[in-house]
């Protein structure tokens, strides 16, 4: 069985100015390429799992979303960082008539992670979920991931809800330390 590091998109891979609806808005965090390359050296698959409720709400089309993801993947690959797959959930609870069959994929539900586990023959107990929102780490916990890490890049003291099995760190270098990525 394989192992993977699941990464949220906005706030972990991409800087998040709000709803991104144009590939020109794609801006990578400075530390993401190094992190992905090191994860792959350690035989982790790297899979993006992202809530994209803006599709369900009509703020962005699926074509626009695919173009944004293509730009993100191109920029990562230019730096030598390969992503194995991108899973996204277009459902939003305020737009219940749009994509209701994807409701179980919206984090904190584990649907995207479970779908990836099936497709890539993953042992979720050997996987890591990295996100910047409590719903991200809750999805990892709900899926049975071994390690669930909430990255708070602002270092603001935020009262996060109690979620079992997760830790809060300041950046991806701290995540690398938790995963024991030597020479990060």
C-alpha positions as CSV (number, residue, x, y, z in Angstrom):
1,X,0.0,0.0,0.0
2,X,1.1,3.6,-0.7
3,X,1.2,6.6,1.6
4,X,0.4,10.2,0.8
5,X,0.6,13.7,2.0
6,X,-2.7,15.4,1.4
7,X,-2.4,19.2,0.9
8,X,-5.1,21.8,1.1
9,X,-4.8,24.2,-1.8
10,X,-5.6,27.7,-0.6
11,X,-3.4,28.7,2.3
12,X,-0.9,25.8,1.9
13,X,0.0,25.7,-1.8
14,X,-1.4,29.0,-3.0
15,X,-1.7,32.3,-1.3
16,X,-5.4,32.9,-0.7
17,X,-6.7,36.4,-1.7
18,X,-10.3,35.1,-1.5
19,X,-12.1,33.3,-4.4
20,X,-9.4,32.8,-7.0
21,X,-11.2,32.8,-10.4
22,X,-8.3,33.5,-12.8
23,X,-5.0,31.7,-13.4
24,X,-3.2,35.0,-13.2
25,X,-4.1,35.0,-9.5
26,X,-2.1,31.9,-8.8
27,X,0.8,32.7,-6.4
28,X,2.7,29.8,-4.8
29,X,3.9,30.0,-1.2
30,X,7.7,30.2,-1.1
31,X,8.2,26.9,0.8
32,X,5.8,24.6,-1.1
33,X,8.2,23.4,-3.9
34,X,10.9,22.3,-1.4
35,X,8.2,20.6,0.8
36,X,6.7,18.6,-2.1
37,X,10.1,17.6,-3.5
38,X,11.2,16.3,0.0
39,X,7.9,14.5,0.4
40,X,8.4,12.7,-2.9
41,X,12.0,11.8,-1.9
42,X,10.4,10.0,1.1
43,X,8.1,8.0,-1.2
44,X,5.0,10.0,-0.3
45,X,2.4,10.6,-3.0
46,X,1.3,14.2,-2.9
47,X,-2.4,14.8,-3.4
48,X,-4.3,18.1,-3.3
49,X,-7.7,18.0,-1.6
50,X,-9.6,21.3,-1.8
51,X,-13.1,22.6,-1.1
52,X,-14.1,24.8,-4.0
53,X,-17.6,25.8,-3.0
54,X,-17.3,28.9,-5.2
55,X,-18.2,26.6,-8.1
56,X,-21.5,25.6,-6.4
57,X,-22.2,29.2,-5.5
58,X,-21.5,30.3,-9.1
59,X,-18.5,32.5,-8.4
60,X,-16.3,30.4,-10.7
61,X,-17.0,27.9,-13.4
62,X,-15.4,24.4,-13.5
63,X,-13.5,25.4,-16.6
64,X,-12.0,28.4,-14.7
65,X,-11.1,26.0,-11.9
66,X,-9.4,23.6,-14.2
67,X,-7.4,26.4,-15.7
68,X,-6.3,27.6,-12.3
69,X,-5.3,24.1,-11.3
70,X,-3.4,23.7,-14.6
71,X,-1.5,26.9,-13.9
72,X,-0.7,25.8,-10.3
73,X,0.5,22.4,-11.5
74,X,2.7,24.0,-14.3
75,X,4.3,26.4,-11.8
76,X,5.0,23.5,-9.4
77,X,6.4,21.3,-12.1
78,X,8.7,24.2,-13.3
79,X,10.2,24.0,-9.8
80,X,10.5,20.2,-9.9
81,X,7.6,19.5,-7.6
82,X,5.1,16.9,-8.9
83,X,1.5,16.6,-7.7
84,X,-0.1,13.1,-8.2
85,X,-3.7,14.3,-8.2
86,X,-6.0,17.1,-7.5
87,X,-9.4,16.4,-5.9
88,X,-11.9,19.2,-5.4
89,X,-15.4,19.5,-4.0
90,X,-17.7,22.0,-5.8
91,X,-20.5,21.6,-3.3
92,X,-21.4,24.4,-0.9
93,X,-24.1,24.1,1.7
94,X,-25.6,27.5,0.8
95,X,-26.2,26.2,-2.7
96,X,-27.9,22.9,-2.0
97,X,-29.1,22.3,-5.6
98,X,-25.6,22.4,-6.9
99,X,-23.5,19.2,-6.8
100,X,-25.5,17.6,-3.9
101,X,-23.8,14.2,-4.7
102,X,-20.5,15.8,-3.7
103,X,-21.6,16.8,-0.2
104,X,-19.7,14.0,1.4
105,X,-16.5,15.2,-0.2
106,X,-16.7,18.7,1.4
107,X,-14.2,18.9,4.2
108,X,-14.5,18.1,7.1
109,X,-16.0,15.0,5.5
110,X,-13.4,12.5,4.4
111,X,-14.8,11.8,1.0
112,X,-11.9,13.3,-1.1
113,X,-9.3,11.5,1.0
114,X,-11.2,8.2,0.8
115,X,-11.6,8.6,-3.0
116,X,-7.9,9.1,-3.3
117,X,-7.2,6.2,-1.0
118,X,-9.2,3.9,-3.3
119,X,-7.7,5.3,-6.5
120,X,-4.1,5.1,-5.3
121,X,-4.4,2.1,-3.0
122,X,-3.4,4.2,0.1
123,X,-3.1,3.1,3.6
124,X,-4.8,6.1,5.3
125,X,-3.2,5.2,8.6
126,X,0.2,6.0,7.0
127,X,-1.0,9.3,5.5
128,X,-0.7,12.9,6.5
129,X,-3.2,15.8,6.1
130,X,-1.9,19.3,6.0
131,X,-4.3,22.3,5.9
132,X,-4.8,25.8,7.2
133,X,-8.4,25.4,8.5
134,X,-9.9,23.2,11.2
135,X,-12.1,21.5,8.6
136,X,-8.9,20.3,6.8
137,X,-7.5,18.5,9.8
138,X,-10.9,17.2,10.8
139,X,-11.2,15.6,7.4
140,X,-7.8,13.9,7.9
141,X,-8.9,12.7,11.3
142,X,-12.2,11.5,10.0
143,X,-10.4,9.6,7.2
144,X,-8.0,7.9,9.7
145,X,-4.8,9.8,8.8
146,X,-1.9,9.2,11.1
147,X,-0.9,12.8,11.3
148,X,-3.1,15.9,10.8
149,X,-1.4,19.3,10.8
150,X,-2.9,22.7,10.9
151,X,-0.5,25.4,9.5
152,X,-1.1,28.8,11.0
153,X,1.3,31.0,8.9
154,X,0.2,34.1,10.7
155,X,1.2,32.8,14.2
156,X,-1.9,34.5,15.5
157,X,-3.3,33.0,18.7
158,X,-6.5,31.5,17.4
159,X,-8.8,29.5,19.5
160,X,-9.2,26.4,17.3
161,X,-11.9,23.9,18.2
162,X,-10.8,20.7,19.8
163,X,-10.1,18.2,17.2
164,X,-8.4,14.9,18.2
165,X,-5.2,13.9,16.5
166,X,-3.9,17.2,15.1
167,X,-1.2,19.7,15.9
168,X,-0.8,23.4,15.0
169,X,2.5,24.6,13.5
170,X,3.8,27.8,11.9
171,X,4.9,26.7,8.5
172,X,5.8,23.8,6.2
173,X,9.3,23.5,7.7
174,X,7.6,22.6,11.0
175,X,5.5,20.0,9.1
176,X,8.7,18.6,7.7
177,X,10.1,18.2,11.2
178,X,7.0,16.3,12.3
179,X,7.3,14.0,9.4
180,X,11.0,13.7,10.0
181,X,12.0,15.0,6.6
182,X,15.7,15.4,7.2
183,X,17.7,18.1,5.5
184,X,14.5,20.1,4.7
